[in-house]
Amino acid sequence: MSPRQRLRLILVLGSLIAVGPLTIDMYLPALPAIGDDFATSSAAVQLTLTGTLVGLALGQLLIGPLSDAVGRRKPLIAGTALHVVASVLCALAPSIAVLGALRVVQGLGAAAAAVIAMAVVRDLFSGTAFAQVLSRLLLVMGAAPVLAPTLGSELLRWTQWRGVFAALAVFGVLLMLVAVFGLRETLPPARRQRGGVVSTARLYRSLLRDRPFVGLVLVAGLAMASIFAYVSGSSFVLQEQHDLDEQQFGFAFGAGAIGLIAATQANVRLLRRYSPQRILASALLVGTVAGLVLLGIAATGLGGLPALLAALWVVLAAAGLALPNAPAVALTRHGEAAGTASALLGSVQFGIGAVAAPMVGVLGNGAVAMALVVAGGMASALVVLHLVVRPAQLDAPEPDAEPLAVAVH
């Protein structure tokens, strides 16, 4: 695959995988407004975020094995269509309960893009090459968390929160066009899994018996939990506790996401000198220390908002180093079932995130509550890495794989 073809593939997959972050983040500036509109608590509003994460988790468990059996394109197109329909219905939701239920369906649709984009990368690359391509992919998809709250806040200048979901529906339609015209099938019939439910169950059982794989999946999920704790709590902490308006919140949130993106790109250079396992261990150590500093700042108020944002930036940057490498090492171990392995990985990430998001609200929705969950996620990931994965004992990564097919038109 030429550099130009690789760049085009990254842009196509990045646009597909961006639907998840946009679905999660674009309505964040509107969370307080949604609570006011439905006269409900902030914890109830945060459950709409949890609903999306639950849908993303369940959807990946279903779509991953399906894509291993029938190929990548059909599940992707069907899932994207479901996302469009759910987005339209979210814009018309009459109550917070209905909105929460529809957000589950919206997450189910978004799961198709998330798991299949990862599986396509694993279809074509492995080892260090996988981590490098994934880091580049995170640059493209990382623009979504940067732009989403800002786009949402700008939309709120002209429309109510329902207009945000209408915009997501339009994006979903564009995404379908990308899937139909921009991506070829990367899983030929000869490499597809057969056997239906029984075969799928055997695949999951085989994956769950691989201790390092399970540990790496948990590590990725716990690191993601730190991010979702920030996503869930930041709008309330920054807008209500620190009096930022919707536009200021969008810029502050975007600054944190820039730190995450910068780290993913630094990861490409680091991989030229260090193994993914070593980078992962170092990133989690830095993230844990920064999380504890964040907790201290939140509890004491030392340094005010600038110090709080700086500590959050370091945590997010550490996550930006951890998130490409944990999946790269995990999926390299199971290239024969990339869709199913990607599904389990993504499902656990969003499943743990679904638990972490409402925990911030349960603990009080303040800076201390957010910092507790952020620091807890990073510290737990570090412990699991060393007690379960044991990176020093992992097999050496596979040699870089040559592309198996050209995935873009």
C-alpha positions in Angstrom: 0.0 0.0 0.0 1.5 3.3 -1.1 1.7 6.3 1.4 -1.1 8.0 -0.5 -3.4 4.9 -0.3 -2.6 4.6 3.4 -3.5 8.2 4.0 -6.8 7.8 2.2 -7.6 4.7 4.2 -6.9 6.6 7.4 -9.2 9.5 6.4 -12.0 7.1 5.4 -11.8 5.1 8.6 -11.3 8.2 10.7 -14.5 9.7 9.3 -16.3 6.4 10.1 -15.0 6.1 13.6 -15.7 9.7 14.4 -19.4 9.0 14.7 -18.9 7.6 18.2 -17.1 10.6 19.7 -19.5 13.0 17.9 -22.5 11.1 19.3 -21.1 11.1 22.8 -19.6 14.6 22.9 -21.6 16.9 20.6 -24.5 17.4 23.0 -22.4 17.9 26.2 -22.8 21.7 26.3 -26.6 21.1 26.2 -26.7 18.8 29.3 -27.7 21.5 31.7 -30.3 22.8 29.2 -31.8 19.3 28.8 -32.1 19.0 32.6 -33.9 22.4 32.7 -36.2 21.5 29.7 -37.3 18.2 31.3 -37.2 19.5 34.9 -35.0 16.7 36.0 -31.7 16.2 37.9 -28.2 16.3 36.5 -27.7 12.6 37.4 -30.8 11.7 35.3 -29.4 13.7 32.3 -26.1 11.9 32.7 -27.9 8.6 32.3 -28.6 9.6 28.7 -24.8 9.5 28.2 -24.7 6.1 29.9 -27.4 4.9 27.5 -25.2 5.7 24.6 -22.2 3.9 26.1 -24.4 0.9 26.9 -25.6 0.8 23.2 -22.0 1.1 22.0 -21.0 -1.8 24.3 -23.8 -4.1 23.3 -23.7 -3.2 19.7 -20.1 -4.1 19.3 -20.6 -7.6 20.8 -23.3 -8.2 18.2 -21.7 -6.5 15.2 -18.1 -7.8 15.7 -18.9 -11.5 15.2 -21.4 -10.7 12.5 -18.7 -8.8 10.5 -16.4 -11.8 10.9 -19.1 -14.0 9.3 -20.6 -11.8 6.5 -17.8 -9.2 5.9 -17.3 -5.6 7.0 -19.5 -3.5 4.7 -23.0 -4.8 5.2 -23.1 -4.5 9.0 -21.4 -1.0 8.7 -24.1 0.3 6.4 -27.0 -1.2 8.4 -25.6 0.1 11.7 -25.2 3.6 10.2 -28.8 3.6 9.0 -30.0 2.7 12.5 -27.9 5.6 13.9 -29.6 8.1 11.5 -33.1 6.9 12.5 -32.3 7.1 16.2 -30.8 10.5 15.9 -34.0 11.9 14.3 -36.1 10.3 17.0 -33.8 11.8 19.7 -34.6 15.2 18.3 -38.3 14.5 18.9 -38.0 12.9 22.3 -40.9 14.0 24.6 -39.2 13.0 27.9 -35.9 12.3 29.5 -36.8 8.6 29.8 -37.5 8.3 26.1 -34.4 10.3 25.2 -32.3 7.8 27.4 -33.8 4.8 25.6 -33.2 6.3 22.2 -29.7 7.1 23.1 -29.2 3.3 23.7 -30.4 2.7 20.1 -28.2 5.5 18.8 -25.2 3.9 20.5 -26.1 0.5 18.9 -25.9 2.1 15.5 -22.7 4.0 16.2 -21.1 0.7 17.4 -20.9 -0.5 13.8 -18.5 2.1 12.7 -16.4 1.8 15.8 -15.8 -2.0 15.7 -15.6 -2.4 11.9 -13.1 0.4 11.5 -10.8 -1.3 14.1 -11.3 -4.7 12.4 -10.4 -3.2 9.0 -7.1 -1.9 10.3 -6.4 -5.4 11.8 -7.4 -7.0 8.5 -4.6 -5.0 6.8 -1.9 -4.6 9.5 -0.4 -6.2 12.6 2.2 -5.5 15.2 4.0 -2.2 15.3 2.4 -1.2 11.9 -1.0 -1.7 13.5 -0.1 0.6 16.4 1.3 3.2 14.0 -1.8 3.2 11.7 -4.1 3.3 14.8 -2.2 6.3 16.1 -2.7 8.1 12.8 -6.3 7.1 12.8 -6.7 8.5 16.3 -5.5 11.8 14.9 -8.4 11.9 12.5 -11.0 10.6 15.0 -9.5 12.7 17.7 -10.6 15.8 15.9 -14.2 14.8 16.7 -13.9 15.2 20.5 -12.1 18.6 19.9 -14.7 19.8 17.5 -17.9 18.2 18.9 -18.5 20.3 22.0 -17.5 23.4 20.1 -19.9 22.5 17.2 -22.5 21.7 19.8 -22.1 25.0 21.6 -22.2 27.0 18.3 -25.3 25.1 17.3 -26.9 26.1 20.6 -26.5 29.8 19.5 -29.0 29.2 16.8 -31.1 26.3 18.0 -32.2 24.3 21.1 -30.6 21.0 22.1 -32.8 19.1 19.7 -31.0 20.7 16.8 -27.8 18.9 17.9 -29.4 15.5 17.3 -30.7 16.7 13.9 -27.1 17.6 13.0 -26.0 14.1 14.1 -28.7 12.6 11.7 -27.2 14.7 8.8 -23.7 13.5 9.7 -25.0 9.9 9.7 -26.3 10.3 6.2 -22.9 11.5 5.1 -21.3 8.6 6.9 -23.5 6.2 4.9 -22.2 7.7 1.7 -18.6 7.3 2.8 -19.3 3.6 3.7 -21.0 2.9 0.4 -18.6 4.7 -1.9 -15.3 5.0 0.0 -14.7 1.5 1.5 -14.2 -1.8 -0.1 -14.6 -5.2 1.6 -11.4 -6.2 3.5 -12.4 -9.6 4.6 -12.6 -12.1 1.7 -15.0 -15.0 1.9 -12.2 -17.5 2.5 -11.2 -15.8 5.7 -14.7 -15.5 7.2 -15.8 -17.3 10.3 -18.5 -20.0 10.0 -20.8 -21.7 12.4 -23.2 -19.1 13.7 -23.9 -18.8 17.4 -21.9 -21.8 18.4 -18.8 -20.6 16.5 -19.2 -17.1 18.0 -19.5 -18.6 21.5 -16.3 -20.6 20.9 -14.5 -17.5 19.7 -15.4 -15.5 22.8 -14.5 -18.4 25.0 -11.1 -18.7 23.4 -10.5 -14.9 23.8 -11.5 -15.0 27.4 -9.1 -17.8 28.1 -6.2 -15.7 27.0 -5.1 -14.0 30.2 -2.9 -11.2 28.6 -5.6 -10.4 26.1 -8.3 -10.1 28.9 -5.9 -8.0 30.9 -5.2 -5.7 28.0 -8.9 -5.3 27.3 -9.5 -4.3 31.0 -6.6 -1.9 30.8 -8.1 -0.2 27.7 -11.5 -0.1 29.4 -10.2 1.4 32.6 -8.2 4.0 30.7 -11.3 4.8 28.8 -13.2 5.1 32.0 -11.0 8.0 33.0 -11.9 9.8 29.8 -15.6 9.2 30.2 -15.5 10.4 33.8 -14.1 13.6 32.4 -16.6 13.7 29.5 -19.5 13.1 31.9 -18.5 15.5 34.6 -16.7 18.3 32.8 -19.8 20.2 31.6 -21.2 20.5 35.2 -17.8 21.2 36.8 -16.7 23.8 34.3 -20.1 25.4 33.6 -21.7 25.3 37.0 -18.8 25.2 39.4 -16.4 27.5 37.5 -19.1 29.6 35.6 -17.9 29.0 32.1 -20.6 29.6 29.4 -21.3 27.1 26.7 -18.8 28.5 24.2 -16.0 28.8 26.8 -16.7 25.2 27.9 -16.4 24.0 24.3 -13.0 25.6 24.0 -11.8 24.3 27.4 -13.0 20.8 26.5 -11.3 21.0 23.1 -8.0 21.9 24.7 -8.0 18.7 26.7 -8.8 16.7 23.6 -5.8 18.4 21.8 -3.6 17.0 24.5 -4.9 13.5 23.8 -4.4 13.9 20.1 -0.9 15.2 20.4 0.0 12.2 22.5 -1.3 9.8 19.9 0.9 11.4 17.3 3.9 11.4 19.6 3.2 7.7 20.0 4.1 7.1 16.3 7.6 8.4 16.9 8.0 6.6 20.2 7.2 3.3 18.5 10.3 3.7 16.4 12.4 3.3 19.6 10.2 1.5 22.2 7.8 -1.4 22.2 4.0 -0.8 22.6 4.2 -2.7 26.0 6.8 -0.3 27.3 5.0 2.8 26.2 1.7 1.5 27.7 3.3 0.9 31.1 5.0 4.3 31.2 1.8 6.1 30.1 -0.3 4.5 32.8 2.2 5.4 35.4 2.2 9.1 34.3 -1.6 9.1 34.1 -1.9 7.7 37.6 0.4 10.3 39.1 -1.4 13.1 37.2 -4.8 11.7 38.4 -3.7 11.8 42.0 -2.4 15.4 41.5 -5.8 16.2 39.9 -7.6 14.8 43.0 -5.4 16.9 45.3 -6.1 20.1 43.3 -9.9 19.4 43.2 -10.0 18.8 47.0 -7.9 21.8 48.0 -8.7 24.3 45.2 -4.9 24.9 44.9 -4.1 26.7 41.7 -7.8 27.2 40.7 -9.2 26.4 37.3 -5.8 26.6 35.4 -4.2 24.0 37.6 -7.3 21.8 37.3 -7.2 22.0 33.5 -3.5 21.4 33.4 -3.7 18.2 35.5 -6.6 17.0 33.3 -4.5 17.7 30.2 -1.7 15.4 31.5 -4.2 12.6 32.3 -5.7 12.9 28.8 -2.3 12.9 27.2 -1.4 9.8 29.1 -4.6 8.2 27.8 -3.6 9.2 24.3 -0.5 7.1 24.7 -2.2 4.1 26.3 -5.2 3.8 24.0 -3.4 3.0 20.7 -1.0 0.5 22.4 -3.3 -1.6 24.5 -5.5 -2.5 21.5 -2.5 -3.0 19.3 -0.9 -5.6 21.6 -4.3 -7.3 22.3 -5.5 -7.6 18.7 -2.1 -8.7 17.4 -2.6 -11.9 19.4 -5.9 -12.7 17.6 -5.7 -11.6 14.0 -7.8 -14.7 13.0 -10.9 -13.2 14.6 -10.2 -9.4 14.4 -13.9 -8.5 14.3 -14.8 -10.5 17.4 -11.7 -9.5 19.3 -12.3 -5.8 18.4 -15.9 -6.2 19.5 -14.9 -7.5 22.9 -12.3 -4.8 23.3 -14.7 -2.0 22.3 -17.6 -3.5 24.3 -15.5 -3.6 27.5 -14.2 0.0 26.9 -17.7 1.4 26.5 -19.2 -0.9 29.2 -16.7 0.3 31.8 -17.3 3.8 30.6 -21.0 3.4 31.0 -20.4 2.6 34.7 -17.9 5.4 35.2 -20.1 8.2 33.6 -22.9 8.1 36.2 -20.5 7.5 39.1 -19.5 11.1 38.8 -23.1 12.2 39.3 -23.6 9.7 42.1 -20.6 11.1 43.9 -21.9 14.6 43.7 -21.0 16.0 40.2 -18.3 18.3 41.5 -14.6 18.5 40.7 -13.7 16.0 43.5 -16.2 13.5 42.2 -14.8 13.7 38.7 -11.2 13.6 39.9 -11.9 10.5 42.0 -13.2 8.5 39.0 -10.5 9.8 36.7 -7.7 8.9 39.1 -9.3 5.6 40.0 -9.5 4.5 36.4 -5.9 5.3 35.7 -4.7 3.6 38.9 -6.8 0.5 38.3 -5.4 0.2 34.7 -1.9 0.4 36.0 -2.6 -2.4 38.6 -4.2 -4.7 36.1 -1.4 -4.2 33.6 1.2 -5.4 36.1 -0.8 -8.0 37.9 -2.7 -9.6 35.0 -1.0 -8.7 31.7 2.6 -8.7 33.0 4.0 -6.9 30.0 7.5 -8.2 30.5 6.2 -11.7 29.8 4.3 -10.9 26.6 5.5 -12.4 23.4 7.4 -10.2 21.1 5.0 -8.4 18.7 4.5 -9.8 15.2 6.6 -8.4 12.4 4.8 -5.6 10.5 2.3 -7.2 8.2 2.0 -6.2 4.6 -1.5 -5.0 3.6 -3.7 -7.9 2.5 -5.9 -5.7 0.3 -6.5 -2.2 -0.8 -9.5 -1.1 1.3 -10.4 2.2 -0.4 -11.8 2.9 -3.8 
